[in-house]
């Protein structure tokens, strides 16, 4: 069976809907070719066991309200198909999000609204950019 890859995204946070996930069918879930490490800031790194094979790196940033842990399993599937790739999954800091009534949640920056002028200034965006660039 040839693997098929599907990307799905949704703003829905409901438990019955698959959101911000990669679904791969027809692949083993084993990660014997990769090592998984976790840091205190929530970053998960999935690296080739044989560092000599490492020839590419992907930094995968999750969506609003999610964490790196939400992407570990789908990334393990991808890692099995791309054994030369190192996967870095950072977790956004937990901070109040204005759009969601100030509720604290993992977010890369404060989202103040959905209209066209809401994106002119994004509090926290510069800090998130620096963090990603430092990886």
Phi, psi and omega in degrees: 000128178279133181295146174239143186242128180233132174253131177228143175222155179199149173277349181292135176253014182291148185290338183273351184253131177283115182233145178048051182227155171251129180247125179239125181254141174090016181241151175285149179268004181293142178239036183299335180275357185228152174252142179246128176232151181230141178251169182294337180273006177094359179287135177245133178238126177247110187243150173299136177302318178267101183299338178294337179278344184295113179227001179206153178226136176240129173256118184249113181261129181284173179267180183304127176084354181263181175219173176301325181301331178291346182248359183298308183298311178298325180290326176300319177299314180295322180299326178294329180273341182232071188293349179269356186263135170263130183251126177244122182240093179283157174251131179293153176292150175277124182208159178296140178244113185305316181302328180260035175070024179079010180293129177289134179199160177299123178206147181281340177195167180281126177262116185265339180183179181248358180284171187295336181270352183293336184268006182295320176228123181241100179300124179101347183295318180297319179295319179294320178298317179297320179297314180296318179295333181282345180290000000 
